[in-house]
Amino acid sequence: MPDIFYFAAVSDTGARNEPVERIMNEIRKSKARFVLYVGDLVRYRNPSHFQWMAEEIDEKLGKNAVICRARQS
């Protein structure tokens, strides 16, 4: 029997505190092994916004959370 894993898919939080906290709390209570963010992780393309979101995810889900950061050209 193949291994089963769970993940959470999230989008359009736009870096607003309340939804991010609520979503991360629900994910933490679930069996999800990772989070797939599919859009609008932050409101503006500013490195400080991405850094803030990475810190929020680390705080809520632990330092083992995997973050992929896009490079600005």
C-alpha positions in Angstrom: 0.0 0.0 0.0 1.4 3.4 -1.0 2.3 6.0 1.7 -0.4 8.6 2.1 0.4 12.3 2.8 -1.7 15.3 3.4 -1.1 18.9 2.3 -3.0 22.2 2.5 -3.6 24.5 -0.5 -4.0 28.2 0.3 -4.4 31.3 -1.9 -5.3 35.0 -1.9 -4.5 35.8 1.7 -2.8 39.0 0.5 -0.7 39.2 3.7 -3.5 40.2 5.9 -2.9 39.1 9.5 -6.3 37.7 10.5 -6.8 35.2 7.6 -3.1 34.1 7.8 -3.3 33.4 11.5 -6.6 31.5 11.2 -5.4 29.5 8.2 -2.1 28.6 9.8 -3.8 27.6 13.0 -6.1 25.2 11.1 -3.2 23.8 9.1 -1.3 23.2 12.4 -4.2 21.2 13.7 -4.5 19.1 10.5 -2.4 16.2 9.2 -0.9 18.4 6.5 2.8 17.8 5.9 3.3 21.0 3.7 1.4 24.0 2.5 1.0 24.9 -1.2 0.5 28.6 -1.6 -1.0 29.2 -5.1 -1.3 32.9 -5.3 -1.3 36.3 -3.6 1.0 35.4 -0.8 1.8 39.1 -0.2 0.0 42.3 -1.2 3.0 44.0 -2.9 6.2 42.7 -4.6 8.4 43.9 -1.9 11.1 41.7 -0.3 10.1 42.9 3.2 6.6 41.6 2.6 7.9 38.2 1.6 10.2 38.2 4.6 7.3 39.1 6.9 5.2 36.2 5.5 8.1 33.8 5.8 8.5 34.7 9.5 4.7 34.4 10.1 4.7 30.9 8.6 7.7 29.9 10.6 6.1 31.2 13.7 2.8 29.4 13.1 4.0 26.2 11.6 7.5 25.8 13.0 10.9 26.2 11.5 10.5 23.1 9.4 8.1 24.9 7.1 9.4 25.0 3.6 9.3 28.4 1.9 10.1 29.0 -1.8 11.0 32.5 -2.6 10.8 34.0 -6.0 13.7 36.2 -7.1 12.9 39.7 -8.4 14.5 40.5 -11.7 
